[in-house]
Amino acid sequence: MNQRIILRLHEKRRIIDAFLLVLSFEMVQFFPFGLLETPITNAILLLAVLLFSWFIAASNTKLYKDRISNKYVEEIVYVFNTLTIQFVLIAAFLYAYNKKIALPLIFLIYLLIVFGLIQLSIKYLIRKKIHYDYLHDSSMLQKLLIVGSAESTEKLNQTIKANFFYGYNCIGYLSEEDRKIAEVNYLGHPDELAEVLKKHQVEKVIVALPSISESLIRYFLETCDAHGIKTFIVPNYYQYTSTSFEINQIGLIPVINLRALPLDKSENKFLKRAFDIIFSSLFLLLIGSWLFPLLAILIKLNSKGPVFFKQERWGINNKKMNCYKFRTMYHQKAGESEFVQATKNDPRVTSVGKWLRSLSIDETPQFWNVLIDNMSVVGPRPHVTPQNLEYSEKIESYRLRHQVKPGLTGWAQVNGARGETPDIEHMQARVNYDLYYVHQWNFWLDIQIVLQTIVNVFKVDKHAY
């Protein structure tokens, strides 16, 4: 299929979803409990209610925001959220007009399930086709120009190449001098932006300078506006991950709060805690009740030592806590080092322990930590005391990750930033993900991370060792 057709389909998602909803309605009518006897006027009214409720729900959840560059799991979460709101809206309508329309509850449930499955299948196919074209046809990519230092330009270019599904192709960069960056053309000094935009077909500009004045920002914006080009400003490459903004008013004066956190609000704390209690209780009752005894037997048969391993880690507000895991290494002898980070093919790891680590099952006893309220199901992974002391001095804003409770899984882990941290750059990347989560938290992000974690367990993460 032609690439432009695929993009047009993506842009017309509302029309496609309306068609799929009508199709689902017709399909479910052939189920044993269908509405074949329903008068045509009632069927038309039902369709109108279904369509209206869907787009009201989609508007509320911002379903049609472009997420082609995000993980598919996020799209699943947003569709599920929208279907839930639609169900409530339809139920409210039927309650008010139950004398005019008799709609079996099972019909509505099956209708939304069929609609959700068809919709997600179509979205997946369109997404994969667009990603394939991005990877194999450079003409599909938006031409991007970077204005920045050598370090920021190189990092941004690496990020763009690694995340090709954003649909960008860096055609060059402007900097005070040519630093001979691999695979990126040097196009001149930042002052030459206007001339460069005339010579090259640039579609977007990213300004990533370590420090930038108001007058320089105005120059970049006005120059790009004159050429009809969108501009993105990144004042500091790492700073953006550690800051969220909330704008308030004192009279007519705008006041920016640079440390506004979603989990500072009591209603968000309550929602997250309720989810933690329900999810961890269900896991321990339905899975842990039979899995834990089985794992205990395997660990005991495989090597000598205790079943569980207890380790001091830092939690919310830098408070120390005991974190529980299944023992995956040979029992430590007296006098040996308290903490040496696990490495690939680590001889200390037992054969059963290697299997437990590959599936991340060794962390499941931390559901107990969740129940006693010193951890959460989702959050930044807690680090041991030596790591916290070391990286607090080396990484800017490191301790900001301790503003929320640590979790069994987190945004860093589902994005591949897990396992061994051999150098400061690896830990910096993990902290960047953690700070993004801290400042951008919402309930559906937690659901997305949980779903992605389950998917990763079956994929067997190569960094889990």
Contacts in CASP RR format, 6 or more apart in sequence:
PFRMAT RR
TARGET T0000
AUTHOR 0000-0000-0000
METHOD contacts of the structure
MODEL  1
MNQRIILRLHEKRRIIDAFLLVLSFEMVQFFPFGLLETPITNAILLLAVL
LFSWFIAASNTKLYKDRISNKYVEEIVYVFNTLTIQFVLIAAFLYAYNKK
IALPLIFLIYLLIVFGLIQLSIKYLIRKKIHYDYLHDSSMLQKLLIVGSA
ESTEKLNQTIKANFFYGYNCIGYLSEEDRKIAEVNYLGHPDELAEVLKKH
QVEKVIVALPSISESLIRYFLETCDAHGIKTFIVPNYYQYTSTSFEINQI
GLIPVINLRALPLDKSENKFLKRAFDIIFSSLFLLLIGSWLFPLLAILIK
LNSKGPVFFKQERWGINNKKMNCYKFRTMYHQKAGESEFVQATKNDPRVT
SVGKWLRSLSIDETPQFWNVLIDNMSVVGPRPHVTPQNLEYSEKIESYRL
RHQVKPGLTGWAQVNGARGETPDIEHMQARVNYDLYYVHQWNFWLDIQIV
LQTIVNVFKVDKHAY
1 129 0 8 1.000
3 130 0 8 1.000
3 133 0 8 1.000
3 137 0 8 1.000
3 140 0 8 1.000
6 126 0 8 1.000
6 129 0 8 1.000
6 130 0 8 1.000
6 133 0 8 1.000
7 130 0 8 1.000
9 16 0 8 1.000
9 126 0 8 1.000
10 68 0 8 1.000
10 126 0 8 1.000
10 130 0 8 1.000
13 64 0 8 1.000
13 123 0 8 1.000
14 55 0 8 1.000
14 58 0 8 1.000
14 64 0 8 1.000
16 122 0 8 1.000
17 54 0 8 1.000
17 58 0 8 1.000
17 119 0 8 1.000
18 51 0 8 1.000
18 54 0 8 1.000
20 115 0 8 1.000
20 118 0 8 1.000
20 119 0 8 1.000
20 122 0 8 1.000
21 50 0 8 1.000
21 51 0 8 1.000
21 54 0 8 1.000
21 115 0 8 1.000
22 47 0 8 1.000
22 51 0 8 1.000
23 118 0 8 1.000
24 111 0 8 1.000
24 114 0 8 1.000
24 115 0 8 1.000
24 116 0 8 1.000
24 118 0 8 1.000
25 46 0 8 1.000
25 47 0 8 1.000
25 50 0 8 1.000
25 111 0 8 1.000
27 114 0 8 1.000
28 34 0 8 1.000
28 107 0 8 1.000
28 110 0 8 1.000
28 111 0 8 1.000
28 114 0 8 1.000
29 35 0 8 1.000
29 36 0 8 1.000
31 107 0 8 1.000
31 110 0 8 1.000
33 104 0 8 1.000
33 106 0 8 1.000
33 107 0 8 1.000
34 104 0 8 1.000
34 107 0 8 1.000
35 42 0 8 1.000
35 43 0 8 1.000
35 46 0 8 1.000
35 103 0 8 1.000
35 107 0 8 1.000
38 46 0 8 1.000
42 100 0 8 1.000
42 101 0 8 1.000
45 100 0 8 1.000
45 101 0 8 1.000
46 101 0 8 1.000
46 103 0 8 1.000
49 90 0 8 1.000
49 93 0 8 1.000
50 86 0 8 1.000
50 90 0 8 1.000
50 111 0 8 1.000
53 86 0 8 1.000
53 89 0 8 1.000
53 90 0 8 1.000
53 93 0 8 1.000
54 82 0 8 1.000
54 86 0 8 1.000
56 85 0 8 1.000
56 86 0 8 1.000
56 89 0 8 1.000
57 63 0 8 1.000
57 82 0 8 1.000
57 83 0 8 1.000
57 85 0 8 1.000
57 86 0 8 1.000
57 89 0 8 1.000
58 64 0 8 1.000
58 82 0 8 1.000
60 82 0 8 1.000
60 85 0 8 1.000
61 78 0 8 1.000
61 81 0 8 1.000
61 82 0 8 1.000
61 85 0 8 1.000
62 78 0 8 1.000
63 78 0 8 1.000
63 79 0 8 1.000
63 82 0 8 1.000
67 74 0 8 1.000
67 75 0 8 1.000
67 78 0 8 1.000
68 127 0 8 1.000
68 130 0 8 1.000
68 131 0 8 1.000
68 165 0 8 1.000
69 163 0 8 1.000
69 165 0 8 1.000
69 166 0 8 1.000
69 167 0 8 1.000
71 414 0 8 1.000
71 448 0 8 1.000
71 452 0 8 1.000
72 124 0 8 1.000
72 127 0 8 1.000
73 448 0 8 1.000
73 451 0 8 1.000
73 452 0 8 1.000
73 455 0 8 1.000
74 448 0 8 1.000
75 120 0 8 1.000
75 123 0 8 1.000
75 127 0 8 1.000
76 120 0 8 1.000
76 448 0 8 1.000
76 451 0 8 1.000
77 444 0 8 1.000
77 447 0 8 1.000
77 448 0 8 1.000
77 451 0 8 1.000
78 444 0 8 1.000
79 116 0 8 1.000
79 119 0 8 1.000
79 120 0 8 1.000
79 123 0 8 1.000
81 444 0 8 1.000
83 112 0 8 1.000
83 115 0 8 1.000
83 116 0 8 1.000
86 112 0 8 1.000
87 108 0 8 1.000
87 109 0 8 1.000
87 112 0 8 1.000
90 108 0 8 1.000
91 108 0 8 1.000
94 101 0 8 1.000
94 103 0 8 1.000
130 140 0 8 1.000
130 165 0 8 1.000
131 164 0 8 1.000
131 165 0 8 1.000
133 140 0 8 1.000
134 140 0 8 1.000
134 141 0 8 1.000
134 164 0 8 1.000
134 165 0 8 1.000
134 167 0 8 1.000
135 164 0 8 1.000
138 169 0 8 1.000
140 167 0 8 1.000
141 164 0 8 1.000
141 167 0 8 1.000
141 168 0 8 1.000
141 169 0 8 1.000
142 167 0 8 1.000
142 168 0 8 1.000
142 169 0 8 1.000
142 203 0 8 1.000
142 204 0 8 1.000
143 169 0 8 1.000
143 171 0 8 1.000
143 200 0 8 1.000
143 201 0 8 1.000
143 202 0 8 1.000
143 203 0 8 1.000
143 204 0 8 1.000
144 160 0 8 1.000
144 168 0 8 1.000
144 169 0 8 1.000
144 170 0 8 1.000
144 171 0 8 1.000
144 202 0 8 1.000
144 203 0 8 1.000
144 204 0 8 1.000
144 205 0 8 1.000
144 206 0 8 1.000
145 170 0 8 1.000
145 171 0 8 1.000
145 172 0 8 1.000
145 173 0 8 1.000
145 174 0 8 1.000
145 187 0 8 1.000
145 196 0 8 1.000
145 197 0 8 1.000
145 200 0 8 1.000
145 202 0 8 1.000
145 204 0 8 1.000
145 205 0 8 1.000
145 206 0 8 1.000
146 152 0 8 1.000
146 153 0 8 1.000
146 156 0 8 1.000
146 157 0 8 1.000
146 170 0 8 1.000
146 172 0 8 1.000
146 173 0 8 1.000
146 174 0 8 1.000
146 184 0 8 1.000
146 205 0 8 1.000
146 206 0 8 1.000
146 208 0 8 1.000
147 173 0 8 1.000
147 174 0 8 1.000
147 175 0 8 1.000
147 190 0 8 1.000
147 193 0 8 1.000
147 205 0 8 1.000
147 206 0 8 1.000
147 207 0 8 1.000
147 208 0 8 1.000
147 209 0 8 1.000
147 220 0 8 1.000
148 173 0 8 1.000
148 174 0 8 1.000
148 175 0 8 1.000
148 190 0 8 1.000
148 207 0 8 1.000
148 208 0 8 1.000
148 209 0 8 1.000
149 175 0 8 1.000
149 176 0 8 1.000
149 208 0 8 1.000
149 209 0 8 1.000
149 210 0 8 1.000
150 175 0 8 1.000
150 179 0 8 1.000
150 181 0 8 1.000
151 237 0 8 1.000
152 208 0 8 1.000
152 209 0 8 1.000
152 210 0 8 1.000
152 234 0 8 1.000
152 237 0 8 1.000
153 173 0 8 1.000
153 175 0 8 1.000
153 179 0 8 1.000
153 181 0 8 1.000
153 184 0 8 1.000
153 208 0 8 1.000
154 181 0 8 1.000
154 184 0 8 1.000
155 237 0 8 1.000
156 170 0 8 1.000
156 206 0 8 1.000
156 208 0 8 1.000
156 234 0 8 1.000
156 237 0 8 1.000
157 170 0 8 1.000
157 173 0 8 1.000
157 181 0 8 1.000
157 183 0 8 1.000
157 184 0 8 1.000
160 166 0 8 1.000
160 168 0 8 1.000
160 169 0 8 1.000
160 170 0 8 1.000
161 170 0 8 1.000
161 183 0 8 1.000
168 204 0 8 1.000
170 184 0 8 1.000
171 185 0 8 1.000
171 200 0 8 1.000
171 202 0 8 1.000
172 184 0 8 1.000
172 185 0 8 1.000
172 186 0 8 1.000
172 187 0 8 1.000
173 181 0 8 1.000
173 184 0 8 1.000
173 185 0 8 1.000
173 186 0 8 1.000
173 187 0 8 1.000
174 187 0 8 1.000
174 188 0 8 1.000
174 189 0 8 1.000
174 190 0 8 1.000
174 192 0 8 1.000
174 193 0 8 1.000
174 196 0 8 1.000
175 186 0 8 1.000
175 188 0 8 1.000
175 189 0 8 1.000
175 190 0 8 1.000
176 189 0 8 1.000
176 190 0 8 1.000
178 186 0 8 1.000
178 188 0 8 1.000
179 186 0 8 1.000
180 186 0 8 1.000
187 196 0 8 1.000
187 200 0 8 1.000
188 196 0 8 1.000
190 209 0 8 1.000
190 216 0 8 1.000
190 220 0 8 1.000
193 205 0 8 1.000
193 219 0 8 1.000
193 220 0 8 1.000
193 223 0 8 1.000
193 224 0 8 1.000
194 223 0 8 1.000
194 226 0 8 1.000
196 202 0 8 1.000
197 223 0 8 1.000
197 224 0 8 1.000
197 227 0 8 1.000
197 229 0 8 1.000
198 227 0 8 1.000
202 227 0 8 1.000
202 229 0 8 1.000
203 229 0 8 1.000
203 230 0 8 1.000
204 229 0 8 1.000
204 230 0 8 1.000
204 231 0 8 1.000
204 232 0 8 1.000
205 220 0 8 1.000
205 224 0 8 1.000
205 229 0 8 1.000
205 230 0 8 1.000
205 231 0 8 1.000
205 232 0 8 1.000
206 231 0 8 1.000
206 232 0 8 1.000
206 234 0 8 1.000
207 217 0 8 1.000
207 220 0 8 1.000
207 231 0 8 1.000
207 232 0 8 1.000
207 233 0 8 1.000
207 234 0 8 1.000
208 234 0 8 1.000
208 237 0 8 1.000
209 216 0 8 1.000
209 235 0 8 1.000
210 235 0 8 1.000
210 236 0 8 1.000
210 237 0 8 1.000
211 235 0 8 1.000
212 233 0 8 1.000
212 235 0 8 1.000
217 233 0 8 1.000
220 231 0 8 1.000
220 233 0 8 1.000
221 231 0 8 1.000
224 230 0 8 1.000
224 231 0 8 1.000
225 231 0 8 1.000
234 240 0 8 1.000
238 396 0 8 1.000
238 397 0 8 1.000
238 428 0 8 1.000
238 432 0 8 1.000
239 396 0 8 1.000
241 397 0 8 1.000
241 431 0 8 1.000
241 432 0 8 1.000
241 433 0 8 1.000
241 435 0 8 1.000
241 436 0 8 1.000
242 396 0 8 1.000
242 397 0 8 1.000
242 400 0 8 1.000
242 435 0 8 1.000
242 439 0 8 1.000
243 258 0 8 1.000
243 259 0 8 1.000
243 439 0 8 1.000
244 258 0 8 1.000
244 259 0 8 1.000
244 260 0 8 1.000
244 261 0 8 1.000
244 439 0 8 1.000
244 440 0 8 1.000
245 256 0 8 1.000
245 257 0 8 1.000
245 258 0 8 1.000
245 260 0 8 1.000
246 256 0 8 1.000
246 257 0 8 1.000
246 260 0 8 1.000
247 254 0 8 1.000
247 255 0 8 1.000
247 256 0 8 1.000
247 257 0 8 1.000
248 254 0 8 1.000
248 255 0 8 1.000
248 256 0 8 1.000
248 257 0 8 1.000
249 255 0 8 1.000
261 403 0 8 1.000
261 404 0 8 1.000
261 438 0 8 1.000
261 439 0 8 1.000
261 441 0 8 1.000
262 268 0 8 1.000
262 439 0 8 1.000
262 440 0 8 1.000
262 441 0 8 1.000
262 442 0 8 1.000
263 269 0 8 1.000
263 272 0 8 1.000
263 403 0 8 1.000
263 404 0 8 1.000
263 438 0 8 1.000
263 441 0 8 1.000
268 441 0 8 1.000
268 443 0 8 1.000
271 443 0 8 1.000
272 376 0 8 1.000
272 441 0 8 1.000
272 443 0 8 1.000
272 446 0 8 1.000
273 373 0 8 1.000
275 377 0 8 1.000
275 443 0 8 1.000
275 446 0 8 1.000
276 370 0 8 1.000
276 371 0 8 1.000
276 373 0 8 1.000
276 376 0 8 1.000
276 377 0 8 1.000
277 370 0 8 1.000
277 371 0 8 1.000
279 370 0 8 1.000
279 377 0 8 1.000
279 450 0 8 1.000
280 367 0 8 1.000
280 368 0 8 1.000
280 370 0 8 1.000
280 371 0 8 1.000
280 377 0 8 1.000
281 371 0 8 1.000
283 364 0 8 1.000
283 367 0 8 1.000
284 367 0 8 1.000
284 368 0 8 1.000
284 371 0 8 1.000
288 364 0 8 1.000
288 367 0 8 1.000
291 361 0 8 1.000
291 364 0 8 1.000
292 364 0 8 1.000
292 365 0 8 1.000
295 307 0 8 1.000
295 326 0 8 1.000
295 356 0 8 1.000
295 361 0 8 1.000
296 307 0 8 1.000
298 352 0 8 1.000
299 307 0 8 1.000
299 326 0 8 1.000
299 327 0 8 1.000
299 350 0 8 1.000
299 352 0 8 1.000
299 353 0 8 1.000
300 307 0 8 1.000
302 350 0 8 1.000
302 351 0 8 1.000
302 352 0 8 1.000
302 353 0 8 1.000
303 330 0 8 1.000
303 331 0 8 1.000
303 350 0 8 1.000
303 352 0 8 1.000
304 330 0 8 1.000
304 331 0 8 1.000
305 327 0 8 1.000
305 331 0 8 1.000
306 327 0 8 1.000
306 331 0 8 1.000
307 326 0 8 1.000
307 327 0 8 1.000
308 324 0 8 1.000
308 325 0 8 1.000
308 326 0 8 1.000
308 327 0 8 1.000
308 365 0 8 1.000
309 324 0 8 1.000
309 325 0 8 1.000
309 326 0 8 1.000
309 327 0 8 1.000
309 328 0 8 1.000
309 329 0 8 1.000
310 322 0 8 1.000
310 323 0 8 1.000
310 324 0 8 1.000
311 322 0 8 1.000
311 323 0 8 1.000
311 325 0 8 1.000
311 339 0 8 1.000
311 384 0 8 1.000
312 320 0 8 1.000
312 321 0 8 1.000
312 322 0 8 1.000
312 323 0 8 1.000
312 384 0 8 1.000
312 385 0 8 1.000
313 320 0 8 1.000
313 321 0 8 1.000
313 322 0 8 1.000
313 323 0 8 1.000
313 382 0 8 1.000
313 383 0 8 1.000
313 384 0 8 1.000
313 385 0 8 1.000
313 406 0 8 1.000
314 320 0 8 1.000
314 321 0 8 1.000
314 382 0 8 1.000
314 383 0 8 1.000
314 385 0 8 1.000
314 388 0 8 1.000
314 402 0 8 1.000
314 406 0 8 1.000
315 321 0 8 1.000
315 374 0 8 1.000
315 375 0 8 1.000
315 382 0 8 1.000
315 402 0 8 1.000
315 405 0 8 1.000
315 406 0 8 1.000
316 374 0 8 1.000
316 402 0 8 1.000
316 403 0 8 1.000
316 404 0 8 1.000
316 405 0 8 1.000
316 406 0 8 1.000
317 402 0 8 1.000
317 403 0 8 1.000
318 388 0 8 1.000
318 399 0 8 1.000
318 402 0 8 1.000
319 374 0 8 1.000
320 385 0 8 1.000
321 369 0 8 1.000
321 374 0 8 1.000
321 375 0 8 1.000
321 382 0 8 1.000
323 366 0 8 1.000
323 369 0 8 1.000
323 375 0 8 1.000
323 382 0 8 1.000
324 365 0 8 1.000
324 366 0 8 1.000
324 368 0 8 1.000
324 369 0 8 1.000
325 362 0 8 1.000
325 363 0 8 1.000
325 365 0 8 1.000
325 366 0 8 1.000
326 353 0 8 1.000
326 356 0 8 1.000
326 361 0 8 1.000
326 362 0 8 1.000
326 364 0 8 1.000
326 365 0 8 1.000
327 353 0 8 1.000
328 349 0 8 1.000
328 350 0 8 1.000
328 352 0 8 1.000
328 353 0 8 1.000
328 354 0 8 1.000
328 356 0 8 1.000
328 357 0 8 1.000
328 362 0 8 1.000
329 342 0 8 1.000
329 346 0 8 1.000
329 348 0 8 1.000
329 349 0 8 1.000
329 350 0 8 1.000
329 353 0 8 1.000
330 348 0 8 1.000
330 350 0 8 1.000
338 386 0 8 1.000
339 384 0 8 1.000
339 385 0 8 1.000
339 386 0 8 1.000
339 387 0 8 1.000
341 420 0 8 1.000
341 421 0 8 1.000
342 348 0 8 1.000
342 349 0 8 1.000
342 357 0 8 1.000
342 419 0 8 1.000
342 420 0 8 1.000
342 465 0 8 1.000
343 420 0 8 1.000
343 465 0 8 1.000
344 420 0 8 1.000
344 465 0 8 1.000
345 465 0 8 1.000
346 465 0 8 1.000
349 357 0 8 1.000
349 465 0 8 1.000
353 362 0 8 1.000
354 465 0 8 1.000
355 361 0 8 1.000
356 362 0 8 1.000
357 464 0 8 1.000
357 465 0 8 1.000
358 460 0 8 1.000
358 461 0 8 1.000
358 464 0 8 1.000
358 465 0 8 1.000
359 457 0 8 1.000
359 460 0 8 1.000
359 464 0 8 1.000
360 409 0 8 1.000
360 453 0 8 1.000
360 456 0 8 1.000
360 457 0 8 1.000
360 461 0 8 1.000
360 464 0 8 1.000
363 408 0 8 1.000
364 408 0 8 1.000
366 375 0 8 1.000
366 407 0 8 1.000
366 408 0 8 1.000
367 377 0 8 1.000
367 408 0 8 1.000
369 375 0 8 1.000
370 376 0 8 1.000
370 377 0 8 1.000
370 407 0 8 1.000
370 408 0 8 1.000
373 405 0 8 1.000
374 405 0 8 1.000
375 382 0 8 1.000
375 405 0 8 1.000
375 406 0 8 1.000
375 407 0 8 1.000
375 408 0 8 1.000
376 404 0 8 1.000
376 405 0 8 1.000
376 406 0 8 1.000
376 407 0 8 1.000
376 408 0 8 1.000
377 407 0 8 1.000
377 408 0 8 1.000
377 409 0 8 1.000
377 446 0 8 1.000
377 450 0 8 1.000
378 407 0 8 1.000
378 408 0 8 1.000
378 409 0 8 1.000
378 410 0 8 1.000
378 437 0 8 1.000
378 445 0 8 1.000
378 446 0 8 1.000
378 449 0 8 1.000
378 450 0 8 1.000
379 404 0 8 1.000
379 405 0 8 1.000
379 406 0 8 1.000
379 407 0 8 1.000
379 409 0 8 1.000
379 410 0 8 1.000
379 411 0 8 1.000
379 434 0 8 1.000
379 437 0 8 1.000
380 401 0 8 1.000
380 402 0 8 1.000
380 404 0 8 1.000
380 406 0 8 1.000
380 407 0 8 1.000
380 410 0 8 1.000
380 412 0 8 1.000
380 434 0 8 1.000
380 437 0 8 1.000
380 438 0 8 1.000
381 406 0 8 1.000
381 407 0 8 1.000
381 409 0 8 1.000
381 410 0 8 1.000
381 412 0 8 1.000
381 413 0 8 1.000
381 418 0 8 1.000
381 434 0 8 1.000
382 406 0 8 1.000
382 407 0 8 1.000
383 391 0 8 1.000
388 398 0 8 1.000
388 399 0 8 1.000
391 398 0 8 1.000
391 424 0 8 1.000
391 427 0 8 1.000
391 431 0 8 1.000
392 398 0 8 1.000
392 399 0 8 1.000
394 424 0 8 1.000
394 427 0 8 1.000
395 424 0 8 1.000
395 427 0 8 1.000
395 428 0 8 1.000
395 431 0 8 1.000
397 431 0 8 1.000
397 435 0 8 1.000
398 431 0 8 1.000
400 435 0 8 1.000
400 438 0 8 1.000
401 431 0 8 1.000
401 434 0 8 1.000
401 435 0 8 1.000
401 438 0 8 1.000
403 438 0 8 1.000
404 437 0 8 1.000
404 438 0 8 1.000
404 441 0 8 1.000
409 449 0 8 1.000
409 450 0 8 1.000
409 453 0 8 1.000
410 433 0 8 1.000
410 434 0 8 1.000
410 437 0 8 1.000
410 449 0 8 1.000
410 453 0 8 1.000
411 433 0 8 1.000
411 434 0 8 1.000
411 436 0 8 1.000
411 437 0 8 1.000
411 445 0 8 1.000
411 449 0 8 1.000
412 418 0 8 1.000
412 429 0 8 1.000
412 430 0 8 1.000
412 433 0 8 1.000
412 434 0 8 1.000
412 437 0 8 1.000
413 453 0 8 1.000
413 456 0 8 1.000
414 449 0 8 1.000
414 452 0 8 1.000
414 453 0 8 1.000
414 456 0 8 1.000
415 433 0 8 1.000
416 461 0 8 1.000
416 463 0 8 1.000
417 426 0 8 1.000
417 429 0 8 1.000
417 430 0 8 1.000
417 433 0 8 1.000
418 430 0 8 1.000
418 461 0 8 1.000
418 463 0 8 1.000
418 464 0 8 1.000
419 463 0 8 1.000
419 464 0 8 1.000
419 465 0 8 1.000
420 426 0 8 1.000
420 463 0 8 1.000
420 465 0 8 1.000
421 427 0 8 1.000
421 430 0 8 1.000
437 445 0 8 1.000
END
